[in-house]
Amino acid sequence: MAMTAIAPAITKTTSRVAQKSTRAALRIVADASAGKQADRRFFARFITVLGAFFLMSLLLINTLLAQDAFELSKLQADLKLSSDQYEAVSHEIERLSSPAVLAHEAQKLGMKPSLTPTFLNLDVPRG
C-alpha cells in the first residue's frame, strides 16, 4: 500500500472531525437570537438589593466595632482604677516601712534602742 492511497482517507477523517467539533461547539453556545434580555427594572432591583445587602453588612460591622470600642474604654477605665489603687497601696507600704514609723511602733511595744549595736561580718571565715 502506498502512502498516496491512504492520503484521501486521512483528509476525509480530519474534515469529519472538524465538522463534528464545530457542531458541538455551536451547540454549547446559547442561541442569542431568542431576544430574551434582562429589562431595566430587573437590573435596578438587583442593584438595589445588592446595595441594601452591603449597607446592612456595613452597619453590622460598624455596630460590632462600636461595641468593642465601648468595651475597650471600660477596660481602660478599670486599668486606670487598678493602677491608682496599686499606687496607693505601694505608698502606704512605703509609709509604714519607713524607719521613723518602725521606731515608733517598736517603742509602743516596749522595745528600747540599743546603745552598742553589733554588726555581723560575713566576709571573715570562722575556723
Steps between C-alpha positions, in 0.01 A plus 500: 500500500633831405475813708315676222216248530454580872515881458135551386373297796700715744367825354141369518545401863646837600220686324237287680666564839510874426131504404397305810705719732353813341147371542565404861641845578201666337263292706665610825457871430155630587281630221525879506223547249228415753483868601482442875671782675492621859283807524596815687266434791666167576844662487385786726352254751817291494722803563265624775497164678876468466551852635262437791682177585839673506358793698358263762831312513686827551256601775550166676878528484487859625276397791736221600798736487315759709412234756868404522594866539266536800646188657852628438425833669349316799809282529726804479304667783534181708873494431536862612306427820714192570825686442382781733416245769838329454676834532305583818582163658868534405511848654339369821752212520788745455357724772457211746848360435683830550758499781316767702171307503680172579683665793176645634321161475795329675485751786125437535577128540751578778821456304798726574769609257837329542783721618771264368390358167666178385558438131567162342790477260429209267819548298728364776501117512473336840741224571 
